[in-house]
Amino acid sequence: MIRVKAAFFSLTPPPTEGEDIASYLRWHLLDHMPEQYQLPGIVYALRYVADGEYGDHLLAETALPARVWGVMNYLVGDPVQQTHDDFMNLGPRLAEVGRLMTRPSLGLRMLALLRWYSAPKALVSPEVAPFRPHRGIALIIEEPTDNSSNEWLRWLQEEHYPALLDVPGVAGAWMYGSTNTWKLHPHCDGAPRWITLVYLDADPLETVKGLSPVVEERWASGAARPLFAGPMRTMIDWEAWPR
């Protein structure tokens, strides 16, 4: 049984010249992110960045106002509605006591978990794929088109994800989508959208070379339009692999 029902996604653009991004990341990882665990349904928190040469290895050109440089991903379980409401109130409460730093935003969304997979070679169940240490992700952000249909979603499940999971270095994938199941704050809502995280346990920049032709097939039918697709690295270094 899977505990995660939804997830928050907070997207940010590349830092501007002179911006003290290191201080912001330290504050978020050591102050703001841990505070989220006081909320009843926050299951896990993950942060990724696409710094350095990561921006040169996109799988699709961005159709967002700027390239995604950072993503904060909070996994949400029951009670989902209360957690959503508390999440939207926590930032203002921390700001009142001087514990809030902000960056420009490319959007905040809460999306429902639709599909979850793990690669057979990862030796874990699909329900725990994000909890397994990984080096980074391929982030895929899409929107439906007028040609969208359930056929595309069936193709994803029956053909696309098995092929994607077979790519060397891929450990799993979770797909999220817009929903009307919960009453969302206007800052967390918007036009229909899908977000997929492909979990990578090999070097992300090397892995996306094999992922590229597989991921591009997602848009061949015209059922979905890419808004962004590219590799990102985890903010935490893991020692699970020999150097």
C-alpha positions in Angstrom: 0.0 0.0 0.0 1.4 3.4 -1.0 1.4 6.1 1.6 2.1 9.0 -0.8 -1.0 10.5 -2.4 0.3 13.8 -3.8 3.3 16.1 -3.9 4.2 19.7 -3.8 6.6 21.0 -6.5 8.3 24.3 -6.1 10.2 25.3 -9.2 12.9 28.1 -9.3 15.0 29.7 -12.1 18.8 30.0 -12.3 20.3 32.5 -9.8 20.9 36.0 -10.9 24.4 37.6 -10.9 25.4 38.5 -7.4 22.6 36.4 -5.8 23.9 34.6 -2.7 22.4 31.2 -3.7 24.7 29.2 -1.3 23.1 31.0 1.7 19.7 30.4 0.4 20.3 26.7 -0.2 21.8 26.2 3.3 18.9 28.0 4.9 16.4 25.9 3.0 18.1 22.5 3.6 18.9 23.2 7.3 16.0 25.4 8.4 13.0 25.6 6.2 12.8 22.0 4.8 13.1 20.3 8.2 10.2 22.4 9.5 7.8 20.9 7.0 8.0 17.5 8.8 5.9 19.0 11.6 2.9 18.9 9.2 0.8 15.8 9.5 1.1 14.4 6.0 4.6 15.3 4.9 6.2 12.0 4.2 9.5 13.0 2.6 11.3 16.1 1.2 13.8 16.1 -1.7 15.7 19.0 -3.3 17.4 19.0 -6.7 19.4 21.5 -8.7 20.5 21.8 -12.3 23.7 23.9 -11.8 27.0 23.9 -13.8 26.7 22.1 -17.0 23.3 20.5 -16.3 21.6 23.3 -18.2 23.4 22.2 -21.3 21.8 18.8 -21.3 18.1 19.5 -21.7 15.9 16.8 -23.1 13.4 19.4 -24.3 13.7 23.2 -24.6 11.8 25.0 -21.8 8.5 26.5 -22.5 8.4 28.0 -19.1 9.4 31.7 -18.4 12.9 30.4 -17.6 14.8 27.2 -17.3 14.2 25.1 -14.2 17.3 25.4 -12.0 15.9 24.1 -8.7 13.0 21.9 -7.7 11.7 21.3 -4.2 9.6 18.1 -3.9 7.5 17.4 -0.8 5.8 14.0 -0.8 2.3 14.2 0.8 0.2 11.5 2.5 -3.0 11.5 4.5 -4.5 13.8 5.7 -3.8 15.5 2.3 -6.2 18.4 2.6 -5.1 19.4 6.1 -1.4 19.0 5.0 -2.0 21.3 2.0 -3.7 23.9 4.2 -1.1 23.8 6.9 1.7 23.9 4.3 0.3 27.2 2.9 0.1 28.6 6.4 3.6 27.6 7.6 5.6 30.0 5.4 3.8 33.1 6.6 4.1 31.9 10.3 7.9 31.5 9.9 8.1 34.8 8.1 6.6 36.5 11.2 9.6 35.3 13.2 12.2 36.2 10.6 12.8 32.7 9.3 11.9 33.0 5.6 14.0 33.6 2.6 12.6 33.8 -0.9 13.7 33.4 -4.5 11.9 34.1 -7.8 9.4 31.3 -8.6 8.5 29.4 -11.7 5.4 28.0 -9.9 4.2 26.0 -7.0 1.9 23.1 -7.6 0.3 20.2 -5.6 -0.4 17.3 -7.9 -1.8 13.9 -7.3 0.3 10.8 -7.7 -0.9 8.8 -10.7 1.8 6.2 -11.5 4.7 4.7 -9.6 7.4 2.4 -10.9 10.7 0.9 -10.0 13.3 -0.7 -12.3 13.8 -4.5 -11.7 17.5 -3.8 -11.4 16.9 -1.5 -8.5 15.5 -4.4 -6.3 13.0 -2.2 -4.5 9.2 -2.0 -4.8 7.7 0.9 -6.8 6.1 2.3 -3.7 9.5 3.2 -2.2 11.5 4.4 -5.3 12.0 8.0 -4.1 13.3 6.9 -0.7 16.1 4.8 -2.2 19.3 7.0 -2.4 19.8 8.3 -5.9 22.2 10.7 -7.6 19.6 12.8 -9.3 16.5 12.8 -11.5 15.3 13.5 -15.0 12.5 16.1 -14.5 9.7 16.0 -17.1 7.0 18.7 -17.1 4.2 18.4 -19.6 0.8 19.8 -20.4 -2.1 18.1 -22.3 -3.0 19.2 -25.8 -6.3 19.1 -27.6 -5.3 15.6 -28.8 -4.8 14.2 -25.3 -6.5 10.9 -24.6 -6.6 7.9 -22.4 -4.8 6.0 -25.1 -1.7 8.0 -24.4 -1.8 7.3 -20.7 -2.3 3.6 -21.5 0.7 3.7 -23.9 2.8 5.3 -21.1 1.9 2.5 -18.7 2.2 -0.5 -21.1 5.1 0.5 -23.4 6.8 3.7 -22.5 7.6 3.3 -18.8 8.9 -0.3 -19.2 11.3 1.0 -21.9 12.3 4.0 -19.8 13.0 1.7 -16.8 15.2 -0.5 -18.9 17.7 2.4 -19.6 21.0 1.9 -17.7 21.1 4.1 -14.7 17.4 4.5 -14.2 16.1 3.2 -10.8 12.4 4.2 -11.0 9.8 6.8 -12.0 6.8 8.5 -10.4 4.2 10.5 -12.4 1.9 13.1 -11.0 -1.0 15.1 -12.5 -3.5 17.8 -11.9 -6.6 16.9 -9.9 -9.8 18.3 -8.5 -9.8 15.9 -5.6 -8.7 18.5 -3.1 -9.5 22.2 -2.7 -6.2 23.9 -3.6 -4.9 27.3 -2.8 -4.7 29.5 -5.9 -0.9 29.5 -5.6 -0.9 25.7 -6.0 -3.4 25.5 -8.8 -3.4 26.3 -12.5 -3.7 24.8 -16.0 -3.6 21.0 -16.2 -0.1 19.6 -15.9 1.8 16.4 -15.5 5.2 16.1 -13.8 7.3 13.0 -13.9 10.5 12.3 -11.8 12.8 9.6 -13.2 15.1 8.5 -10.4 18.7 8.0 -11.5 21.3 6.0 -9.6 24.0 6.6 -12.2 25.6 9.9 -13.2 22.6 12.0 -14.4 24.5 13.6 -17.3 25.6 10.3 -18.6 22.2 8.6 -18.0 20.2 11.3 -20.0 22.1 10.4 -23.1 20.4 7.0 -23.1 17.1 8.5 -21.9 16.8 11.2 -24.6 15.4 9.1 -27.4 13.0 7.3 -25.1 11.7 10.5 -23.5 11.2 12.2 -26.9 8.8 9.4 -27.8 6.3 10.8 -25.2 5.5 13.7 -27.5 5.4 12.0 -30.9 1.7 11.5 -30.8 0.9 15.1 -29.9 -1.1 14.1 -26.8 1.3 16.0 -24.5 3.5 19.0 -25.0 6.8 19.4 -23.1 7.2 22.4 -20.9 10.6 21.3 -19.5 12.7 18.1 -19.5 16.2 17.8 -18.2 18.6 16.3 -15.7 19.1 17.5 -12.1 21.4 16.4 -9.3 20.5 15.6 -5.7 21.6 18.2 -3.2 22.9 15.5 -0.9 26.0 13.4 -1.7 25.5 9.7 -1.0 28.2 7.2 -0.2 26.3 4.2 -1.4 28.6 3.7 -4.4 32.4 3.3 -4.3 34.3 6.2 -5.7 
